[in-house]
Amino acid sequence: MIYMASREDILTNKIFLCAVLPLVKTIAMDDPKLAKKFEHAHAVIQVSAKDPDAPDGKFSTHFVVNSGEWLVHTCLTEDPDIELQFKSMEALNDFFKGNITPAGIPKIKGLKKAPV
């Protein structure tokens, strides 16, 4: 059985990926202690949710970090250095709403090859 996301799930997912997650850039650049940790970093970090109805099979937001400067892209990148991939948009929504279950933890890809 294929689960179709509800309109509420889709809109909630868009809010998290397009409005909430981009705030990470502001936090990372404005907090001096956090900014210092990224001042020499070069990485592409992606948060995604698998969805069979998405053009590329998932919806995502990714960050390009270059020497402390963060760029936000509300689209998929093919080869991120690190990716937090949720099994569905519902799992991503639940996670960011605080409804965290073992089944809702994202798969973390690329952590071993993370650039410094």
Secondary structure, 3 states (H helix, E strand, C coil): CCCCCCHHHHHHHHHHHHHHCCHHHHHHHHCHHHHHHCCCCEEEEEEEEECCCCCCCEEEEEEEEECCEEEEECCCCCCCCEEEEECCHHHHHHHHHCCCCHHHCCEEECHHHCCC
